[in-house]
């Protein structure tokens, strides 16, 4: 019966001790096999001789951890989350519980609480992506992905607007953010200048096929790719910066993922700080 309550590691200890007591090995070899000191081996022998196999079973089995979070704290945390952070992810919710309510819980604890309360769906239960990810560039500044995200950034406190996002392909670091009424040559020029002033020139920018980056229309239908250049592309050419236009959204997944993160976290931060313009 004792063997059924023992863990696999404890059963292994029992096997090594049996070989030791049958003089098939020595204490030094047993300590190496178990990864413990010779003195700990001697303690195990003493416990085995006194209580049998039960002496090898951990005394902490079935007892609560010393670091166990009290149920009252868990209940209080989940109440706060349901009241104020119902649409937050576990990481951001844990940050806000600590920052605003002095409730210090690990992200995994908050994730477990939110999952049990059916507020959060674990990623392993979501649909998997079906496309092959593009490998990152090797160095910071080699390729900068750019994109505009039109969204209700201020929710119902302000009008819908665009956020121009610049993300480094190698590190996923956000290098420039700019709020604008819409995506245009002028607003992308301002956002690009922000990036250049702080980080210098990249080797290339990676964008979608928006009209700011790639000329569209029937008048360009029969022209070669080299002839199709916009004002933004011409400006980058003067700066000796390449402009690459992606064929799919998945190809520029770093900036697309940054957009999703910002639409989640930035919107909530703007709400909590009552920013509406």
N, C-alpha and C positions, 0 to 999 in steps of 0.2 A: 504493500500500500504506500509505503514511503517513497518508492521509486516513481509512483504516479505524480507525486507532489513536487518532485525535484525538477529543476531546470536541466537543460542539456549540458550546461557548464558544470553544474553540480554532479551530474552523473559521470562526467569525465573525471572530475576530482576523485570520485569514488573508485573509478577504474584504476587510476594512477596509485591511489593509496593501497588498493588491494595488491597491486604488483609490488609496492614497497614493502608491505607487511609479509608478503611471500618471498621477500629477499630476491626479487627479480630485477630490482633496481636499487639505487641509493637515494638518500635525501637530496643530494646536490642535483642529480639528474631529474628527480621529481620536481624540484623547484624550477628548473629550466623548462620542463614540460608544462607546468602550470603558470609560469610567468610570475612567480612570487618568490619571496626570500626563503632561505632554509628555516628560519625561525617560524615563519608562517606555516611551513610544512609540519613542523613539530607541533604547532597548536592544532592543526587539523587532525594529526594522528591522535592527540590527546582527546579531542572532541569525539572522534570516531570510536575510540576505545570506551569512552564514557557513555555515549548515547547512540552508538551505531550510526546508520546512514542519516538518521534525523539530525545528528550533530553537524552535518555538512550543509543543512538547509539554512538559508539566510534568516536571521531573526527579524528582519524587516518585512518579511513576507506577510502581506495582508494588512500592513499598517500604513497609515497616511504619511505622505512625505512631509518633512519639516518645512519645506518651501511651498506647501499646498496653499493655494489662494482660498480664503474663506468664502463660503457660499454667499454671505451677505455682500461681500465686495463684488462677486460675480453678478449677483442680482442687480446691484446698484449700477454696475457698468453697462449691463444690457439694457437697463431702463434709460440711461443717458443716451445710449446709441439709438434706441428706438425713438426717443423724443427729439434728438437734435442731429444725429448722424446716420439716419436710416439709409441714405443713399451713398454713404462713404465706404471705401474699401477698408480691409482690416488694418493695413499699415497706417493710413491717414487717420482712421478712427483711434488707433492706439496713441498716435501722436497728440491728437486733440484731447483725449482723456487725460493724458499726463500734463499737457500744457494748460488746459483751462479748468480741469477739475481735480488735479493732483491725484488721479487714479493711475498708478503706475503698473501696467500689465504688459507682458511681452506680446509681440505681434501674433505669435502662434496661439497664445491664450485667447486673444481677442478674435482671431480667426475661428477657433473652435466654438466660442460662444455665439458668434454670428452665424456659423453654419448650423448649429443646433437650433437657433431661433429662426432659421430659414430666411435670414437676411442676406446671406452670402452663399454663392454657389462655387464650390472648389473648381479650380481650373481643370482638374483631371476628369470632371464630369461635364465639361463643355465640349462643343464640337471641335475637332482637331482641324488645323489648317491643312489644305491639300496641295500647297505649292512648295517648291523648293526654295529655301531662303538664299539670298545672294550673300556671298562672303564679304566680310568687312575689308576695307582698305587697311593697310598696315600702319600708317602714320596719321597723327592728328593734323588736320588742315589739308590733307591730300584731296579729300572730296567732301563737299558740304551739300547736304540735301536741303532743299528749300520747298516750302509749300504754304499755301494760304488756307486757313480754316474759317469758313463763315459759320457763325454760331451765335446763339443767344448767350454771350459771355456774361452779361449782367442780368441774365434771366429776365424777370418782368420789371426790373428796375431801370432798364435802358434799352435802346434799340439794338437790333441785330447788327453785328459788325464782323469784320475779318481780323484774324490774328495771323500775321506773317511769321512763320517759324523757320529757323535755320538750325540744323542739327549736324554735327560732325559725324561722318560715316564710321570712322574707326572707333570712337569712344561713346557715341550717342549723346555727347554733351551738347546742350542747347547753347548756341553762340549768339543768337540774336532773336528778339521778340519785338514785334511792333503792331500795335492796334491801329486799324485804319477803317474808314467807312466801307472800303471795298478794295479788291485787288486791282492794282493798276501799275503802269510803268513808274509813276511818281512814287507811290508808296513802296514798291519793291526797291527803288533806288535808295530811299531813306534807310530801309532795313538792311540793305547791302552795305551802305556806308557805315552803319553801326558795327557790322561784323568786321569790315576792313579796318576801321579805326582801332579796334581792340585786338584783333588777331592777325591782321595783315592779309595778304592775298593767298587764297587757296589755289591748288592746281586746277580745280574744276568745280562748278556748281552742277547739281543734279536735280532736275525739276520735272514736272509733268509737261503736257503739251498745251498748256494754257496759252492764250493768244499773246500774252506778254513775252513769252519765251520762244514761241514758234508761230510763224505767220500761218494763218489759216484762210480758207476761202477758195473759190473757184479760179481766181486769177493766178493762184500759185500751183494749180493742178499739174501743169506740164513742165514746171521748172525743177531743176535739180536741187538737191538738199543744200548745196553750198550757196545757192542764190536766195534761199529762204532765210532771211535774217531780220530780226526785229530791232527796235531802238535799244532795248535792253541787251540783246545779243551783241549789237554793235559796240555798246559801251564796254561790255566785258572783253570784246576783241581788242579794243584800245588798251585795256589793262593787262592783256595777255593771259586771260582766264578763259578756260574752256567752258562751254555750256552743253550739257548732255541732257536730252529729253527722254524720259523713260517711256516705255511702251505700255506699262501697266502700273497700277497703284502699288502692287506687291513689290515691285522692283525697288521702290523708294520706301521700304517698310520702316526704316528708322524714324523718318519724319512723320509717317502716318501713325506709328505707335506713339510718338511724342504728342501728336494732336489728340489722340484718345486720352492720354494721361492728363494733358492740360484741360481738356473738356471735363474731366472728372475732378482733378485736384484744384486747378486754378479757379474754376467756377465756384467751388465751395469756399476757397480762401477769400475770394472777392465778396461772397455773401457774408461770411463771418466778420469781415472787416468793414462791411457796409459801403463798399466801393461800387459806384453806379455809373461812372463815366470813364 
